Amino acid sequence: MASTATERPRSKRFLPPSKGVVEPYSPSRRLLRRVGVLGVAMLVVFAVLVLRLWALQVLSGSKYVDQAQANSFRTVRVDAPRGQIVDRNGLPLVMNVQATAIELWPADLPKVYAKRYGELRELARVSRVPLYEIAAGIKARREANDLVTPVTVREAASEPMIDYLYEHATQFPGVTTWRTFIRHYPYHSLASQVLGYVGQISQPQLRQLAKQGYAPGDVIGQAGVESEYDSYLRGVDGSARLHHDALGRPRGGLETTTLAKQGNNVRLTIDLQLQQAAEKALQYGIKLAQANKKWAARAGAIVAMDPTDGSILAMASAPSYDPSVYAGHVTAKELAAAGLTETTAEAKNYPSLDRAISGTYPPGSTFKPVTAIAAMQEHMLSPYAYLPCTPTFSSPEDRSHRTFHNWDPNVDQAMDLPTALAYSCDTYFYRVGNNFYELPSDRGQPLQKWAATLGFGSTTGVDVGPEASGLLPTTPWKHRRYTPATDPGHWEVDRLWKPGDSIELAVGQGDLLVTPLQMTRLYAALANGGNLVTPHVLDDVETANGARVPVPALPAPKHVGIDPAALRVVDQGLWDATHLSFGTSYSVFSKFPVSIVGKTGTAQKVVSLPGYIGLQNQSWWCGYGPYDSPKLVVCALIENGGYGGDAAAPAAAQVFAAYFHVKVHIAGPIHSD
């Protein structure tokens, strides 16, 4: 029988839902799109990285290999040798010698303090350089923000030092050795103040010279010719590559990339043989003074000059020093022993002082030709009229009634000007000085005017220094010198120009101060007809191949307007002083094979000595020869040496003898001012 029941609808679910079971999450189409975009982006980034890696390794691989190798090389400056300093005949006075320097690169030191300190301490022991000096060099580089310039630990290291550093290279990261040059002075202390010395550039110097191409670590001239002509002497540094490992240790030698160019040679007007003779003569004069019981005579200066153009053929100053103390590693102990520090200079009598150009002294009677010229030029003195030469003189205008004495109290006679110069009569020139004082105020001070015209009170312009200008006293100077602030209680009297001021100035005493070079220049003008020359030591500058380098021209000699007749009178007086029996240097020069003319001088100066402060006589002699055609001017000063004829004149004679290749014959006892 057929069923008639209704059929149930079919369910769309595979399984019926169960209680407690969560239905799985079904993502939306929007989320699926985001996931797709992110996946594509990741695939793109990955592809870019793969392409970049392929480019670095394949396309640019050789380039970066070269750069990696370059990072193991350090650029090293190769110092250029300085030029030589030679005398007028080409004989070397200063040259170079090769040395091995020890350098430290601060950036390569260990970063751990204990290791860094240990290395520096060991380096100080090996190099024999105090640790504080090495530390100071590192500090200076740090303060200058200069991390690429090495610190020179020692400029000239010994072979055992170099061998030890090489054998223990692993213990000294950042330490290198390299070839360099140091200055050599074959004649030691000869002309040391003229030649000067070199040293590493200081920070103040670097700030001043940086625009001229100077760099940290440069060695430059610090004094004398080395300093004045440093721009010619210093060469052009080269460069090299130094292969090193990651610790900064050298791996192989230097590879030159740019050749260094040697500096130019500087030729001086100095004559080596005459310089040697001048320095020996200076010591001879000092010994003569000491033999005359002038125990304070320990120093002096001698200048020898060509009167036609101012070329300095010799310039000696004593005491001296050996500039090699500054070559290589400079130690405070060695400088102190040489008297080149503030604490030891006085005890050694200031050996670095060039007394020829920086020492100032009253000139005494060597100044009398200036007084004679001024008096004749101002028509105040007839050269062949007679004035009394008496034992004493007092100025009628002097309210203090001061008495001035002649150096020889036994002379009482009238003299003309040439005789007064030859005999060096003080009272004759006292009278001339008093005549200058008596001039009306509208005439000014003509003695000072002519002294200034002849170069006193100002520098000579010599090309090595520092140079002193000396002191030429005038009324304006006294007003500046004595003020209520500087001279309380006495300034109103002390600032007055008194008769004694003119009287003392006339004989080269009082407040007048000059240098030996100024006096040499004066006598050169007397020898060449009244032309004031510019003293100089530079002859020329030459390349290593001998080609001349242009240098600035010197000022031409300046004619100062002295009447030739007045010059002839002075010339006659200087001839009488060396050739007539009453001349103050007759005993020294009367039998000299060449006719020499000149003037002695004995100048009193207040000096301070151990246990003594008082007046000491400065011994002077200045002159020239041959008389008919002067070729050489010589001026000698012996500090505290007594009379001019006793010490300075014999010393000057030794220089003339060396120049003219003759011998000195002293004719009997010396009677001199």
JOCOR-V320883 format. One record per backbone hydrogen bond with DSSP energy under -0.5 kcal/mol. NH is the residue of the N-H (numbers start at 1). CO is the residue of the C=O. If there is no record, write none. Layout:
nh=NH co=CO
nh=NH co=CO
This chain:
nh=21 co=18
nh=27 co=25
nh=32 co=28
nh=33 co=29
nh=34 co=30
nh=35 co=31
nh=36 co=32
nh=37 co=33
nh=38 co=34
nh=39 co=35
nh=40 co=36
nh=41 co=37
nh=42 co=38
nh=43 co=39
nh=44 co=40
nh=45 co=41
nh=46 co=42
nh=47 co=43
nh=48 co=44
nh=49 co=45
nh=50 co=46
nh=51 co=47
nh=52 co=48
nh=53 co=49
nh=54 co=50
nh=55 co=51
nh=56 co=52
nh=57 co=53
nh=58 co=54
nh=59 co=54
nh=60 co=55
nh=64 co=60
nh=65 co=61
nh=66 co=62
nh=67 co=63
nh=68 co=64
nh=69 co=65
nh=70 co=66
nh=71 co=67
nh=72 co=69
nh=73 co=70
nh=74 co=242
nh=76 co=240
nh=78 co=238
nh=79 co=77
nh=83 co=233
nh=85 co=94
nh=86 co=84
nh=86 co=266
nh=87 co=91
nh=88 co=270
nh=90 co=87
nh=93 co=85
nh=94 co=85
nh=95 co=184
nh=97 co=182
nh=99 co=180
nh=101 co=99
nh=101 co=178
nh=102 co=154
nh=103 co=101
nh=103 co=176
nh=104 co=151
nh=105 co=174
nh=106 co=104
nh=108 co=105
nh=109 co=106
nh=116 co=112
nh=117 co=113
nh=118 co=114
nh=119 co=115
nh=120 co=116
nh=121 co=117
nh=122 co=118
nh=123 co=119
nh=124 co=120
nh=125 co=121
nh=126 co=122
nh=127 co=123
nh=128 co=124
nh=129 co=124
nh=133 co=130
nh=134 co=130
nh=135 co=131
nh=136 co=132
nh=137 co=133
nh=138 co=134
nh=139 co=135
nh=140 co=136
nh=141 co=137
nh=142 co=138
nh=143 co=139
nh=144 co=140
nh=145 co=142
nh=146 co=141
nh=147 co=145
nh=150 co=148
nh=151 co=104
nh=152 co=150
nh=153 co=102
nh=153 co=151
nh=154 co=102
nh=157 co=100
nh=162 co=158
nh=163 co=159
nh=164 co=160
nh=165 co=161
nh=166 co=162
nh=167 co=163
nh=168 co=164
nh=169 co=166
nh=171 co=168
nh=172 co=169
nh=175 co=172
nh=176 co=103
nh=176 co=174
nh=178 co=101
nh=180 co=99
nh=182 co=97
nh=184 co=95
nh=186 co=184
nh=188 co=185
nh=190 co=187
nh=192 co=189
nh=195 co=191
nh=196 co=192
nh=199 co=220
nh=201 co=218
nh=206 co=202
nh=207 co=203
nh=208 co=204
nh=209 co=205
nh=210 co=206
nh=212 co=209
nh=213 co=210
nh=214 co=209
nh=218 co=215
nh=220 co=199
nh=220 co=218
nh=221 co=226
nh=222 co=197
nh=223 co=197
nh=224 co=465
nh=225 co=194
nh=226 co=195
nh=226 co=223
nh=227 co=223
nh=227 co=224
nh=228 co=224
nh=229 co=225
nh=230 co=227
nh=232 co=229
nh=233 co=229
nh=234 co=230
nh=236 co=261
nh=237 co=235
nh=238 co=78
nh=239 co=258
nh=240 co=76
nh=241 co=255
nh=242 co=74
nh=243 co=241
nh=243 co=253
nh=244 co=72
nh=245 co=249
nh=248 co=245
nh=251 co=243
nh=255 co=241
nh=256 co=254
nh=257 co=239
nh=258 co=239
nh=261 co=236
nh=262 co=260
nh=263 co=81
nh=264 co=232
nh=265 co=542
nh=266 co=84
nh=267 co=265
nh=267 co=540
nh=268 co=86
nh=268 co=266
nh=269 co=537
nh=271 co=313
nh=272 co=270
nh=275 co=271
nh=276 co=272
nh=277 co=273
nh=278 co=274
nh=279 co=275
nh=280 co=276
nh=281 co=277
nh=282 co=278
nh=283 co=279
nh=284 co=280
nh=285 co=281
nh=286 co=282
nh=287 co=283
nh=288 co=284
nh=289 co=285
nh=290 co=286
nh=291 co=287
nh=292 co=288
nh=293 co=290
nh=294 co=289
nh=295 co=293
nh=297 co=294
nh=298 co=296
nh=300 co=318
nh=301 co=637
nh=302 co=316
nh=303 co=635
nh=304 co=314
nh=305 co=633
nh=306 co=311
nh=307 co=305
nh=309 co=306
nh=310 co=306
nh=312 co=536
nh=313 co=304
nh=313 co=311
nh=314 co=304
nh=316 co=302
nh=318 co=300
nh=323 co=188
nh=323 co=321
nh=325 co=322
nh=326 co=323
nh=327 co=324
nh=330 co=328
nh=335 co=331
nh=336 co=332
nh=337 co=333
nh=338 co=334
nh=339 co=336
nh=340 co=335
nh=344 co=341
nh=345 co=341
nh=348 co=344
nh=349 co=346
nh=350 co=345
nh=353 co=350
nh=355 co=353
nh=357 co=354
nh=358 co=354
nh=359 co=354
nh=361 co=514
nh=364 co=508
nh=366 co=363
nh=367 co=364
nh=368 co=365
nh=370 co=367
nh=371 co=367
nh=372 co=368
nh=373 co=369
nh=374 co=370
nh=375 co=371
nh=376 co=372
nh=377 co=373
nh=378 co=374
nh=379 co=376
nh=380 co=375
nh=381 co=375
nh=383 co=381
nh=385 co=382
nh=387 co=415
nh=389 co=413
nh=390 co=388
nh=393 co=404
nh=398 co=395
nh=399 co=397
nh=401 co=398
nh=404 co=393
nh=406 co=391
nh=409 co=407
nh=411 co=408
nh=413 co=389
nh=415 co=387
nh=417 co=383
nh=420 co=416
nh=421 co=417
nh=422 co=418
nh=423 co=419
nh=424 co=420
nh=425 co=420
nh=426 co=424
nh=429 co=425
nh=430 co=426
nh=431 co=427
nh=432 co=428
nh=433 co=429
nh=434 co=430
nh=435 co=431
nh=436 co=432
nh=437 co=433
nh=438 co=434
nh=439 co=436
nh=443 co=440
nh=444 co=441
nh=449 co=445
nh=450 co=446
nh=451 co=447
nh=452 co=448
nh=453 co=449
nh=454 co=450
nh=455 co=452
nh=456 co=451
nh=457 co=469
nh=458 co=455
nh=468 co=357
nh=471 co=513
nh=473 co=471
nh=478 co=474
nh=479 co=475
nh=480 co=476
nh=481 co=477
nh=482 co=478
nh=483 co=481
nh=487 co=483
nh=490 co=487
nh=491 co=487
nh=493 co=490
nh=494 co=490
nh=495 co=491
nh=496 co=493
nh=498 co=496
nh=501 co=498
nh=502 co=498
nh=503 co=499
nh=504 co=500
nh=505 co=501
nh=506 co=502
nh=507 co=503
nh=507 co=504
nh=508 co=505
nh=509 co=504
nh=512 co=509
nh=513 co=471
nh=514 co=361
nh=516 co=355
nh=517 co=356
nh=519 co=515
nh=520 co=516
nh=521 co=517
nh=522 co=518
nh=523 co=519
nh=524 co=520
nh=525 co=521
nh=526 co=522
nh=527 co=523
nh=528 co=524
nh=529 co=525
nh=530 co=525
nh=532 co=530
nh=532 co=558
nh=533 co=531
nh=535 co=533
nh=536 co=310
nh=539 co=267
nh=540 co=267
nh=541 co=549
nh=542 co=265
nh=543 co=547
nh=546 co=543
nh=549 co=541
nh=558 co=532
nh=559 co=557
nh=560 co=530
nh=566 co=563
nh=567 co=563
nh=568 co=564
nh=569 co=565
nh=570 co=566
nh=571 co=567
nh=572 co=568
nh=573 co=569
nh=574 co=570
nh=575 co=571
nh=576 co=572
nh=577 co=573
nh=578 co=574
nh=578 co=575
nh=579 co=575
nh=580 co=576
nh=583 co=580
nh=584 co=422
nh=585 co=577
nh=586 co=583
nh=589 co=585
nh=590 co=586
nh=592 co=589
nh=593 co=663
nh=596 co=594
nh=597 co=624
nh=598 co=574
nh=599 co=622
nh=601 co=620
nh=603 co=618
nh=605 co=616
nh=607 co=605
nh=607 co=614
nh=609 co=607
nh=609 co=612
nh=612 co=609
nh=614 co=607
nh=616 co=605
nh=618 co=603
nh=619 co=617
nh=619 co=638
nh=620 co=601
nh=620 co=618
nh=621 co=636
nh=622 co=599
nh=623 co=634
nh=624 co=597
nh=625 co=632
nh=626 co=595
nh=627 co=595
nh=631 co=625
nh=632 co=625
nh=633 co=305
nh=634 co=623
nh=635 co=303
nh=636 co=621
nh=637 co=301
nh=638 co=619
nh=639 co=299
nh=639 co=637
nh=641 co=638
nh=642 co=617
nh=646 co=643
nh=647 co=643
nh=649 co=644
nh=651 co=647
nh=652 co=648
nh=653 co=649
nh=654 co=650
nh=655 co=651
nh=656 co=652
nh=657 co=653
nh=658 co=654
nh=659 co=655
nh=660 co=656
nh=661 co=657
nh=662 co=657
nh=667 co=587
nh=668 co=666
nh=672 co=670
